[in-house]
Amino acid sequence: MLFSARASVLSFGLLIQSLLAYFLLPEGRGSYAICVTFAVLAGVIVTPGIDKGVTYNVVTRRMSVSRGVAVALAIIAAGTAVAAAAAIPLINSGVGFFAAADPASFYLALALMPITTAATAVEQLLVGLRGFGSLAGFWMLRAVVNLLALLILVAAMDMGVNGAIAAFAVGQAFMAAACVLRLRRGYGLTGSAPSRAGFSLALNYGWRFHYARIAMAAEARIGVLMLGVIASTGEVGLFDLALALMLQFGVIASMVGSVLFPRVTEDARSRPELVALCIRLVFVATTGAMAVFLILAAASPLVPFFFTQRFLPVADLLVWLAPGGIAHACSAILATYLMGSNRPGALSGIIWTGIGVNAVVLFTVYPVAGLQGAAWALSAGFIARTLLMSVFFHRASGASVAATWLPKRSDFVYVWTEGRAAIRQTLRRRAAHA
């Protein structure tokens, strides 16, 4: 079910990236990337681990759904208000990072902060409660809403970067509203005031996970942030498109991790074999999908057709980002194990180490190799964090390296058997509904 939804989202995501390329061009695409990255990371920084903190306590029945949502929204409102007040003087200064886009675009991005953080919090809560059927539909609808908003605001009304930011905000607002409505109708969400005990429970886990959450949000976007300081907006636009296309393949790991997280949270000790199975499946599926995409991109005019001739350098960047993309997918499963087994502190240290590797390689290699060096740096950071997570997983779980990483015949039998069963069950449901 989630796979079908994610496949549809990928299709809409390609159309969205194509629209952004055609109407914003590399320079506008770079300004858009910087503003959205600023908004998303600022929202993460000022809301200490609230999405996972609330979800963990609701799933483990330490907190009700109503109290969890109330606590999350209260922390989001307070944190993003403080962030906006602190950011306004910096935006007006137009110095460094804030010179990469028009001040009006950064002001619009301030409104994006509470919307994106709220959408992430309620979406994660629905993941923890295993509302996968609803999420599958919401993911598809969010992509459709985002695409329609882009067509209206950017293509029809010619609002440029500001229209693209507003369209992104519309999609996130839809996701937040849809998840809240589903929690009300299916999980007992009612109006509730946040309590001191609720804040304490959420922040206790949230603060320990906070640095990992910042790192996870920043790691994929850290190249955009650093390039925003040392490169032109056109180069940022090229790199951000290549990164966005490569990270689309992370939806396979995201799909598997969404199903895995509540199971690991409930009983991490009995789940190492399940985690290992997920790692192998994600590795094989991501590598295969990425190989097909790279072959098509190299052998056909795929990039210039979808994104105009000005984005042609993206094809070369994709090759150097591919190893990091595969590592990123595998590390997403390992991170799910560390979060679900209540080890956010270890996860934080590992991810920040990967970011450090990325930064060192980038500032060393970029002056010589340009954007290709930026791609090397990002892949190096992802690979470093995956290796460290793997070491921690094997020590904590006792699982052997070979049993975890080497594909087995039973894996393919499992996929074939369960896939056929899922298709039959879906067809029976549709027939019964008809």
Order of alpha helices (4+ residues) and beta strands (2+ residues): alpha-alpha-alpha-alpha-alpha-alpha-alpha-alpha-alpha-alpha-alpha-alpha-alpha-alpha-alpha-alpha-alpha
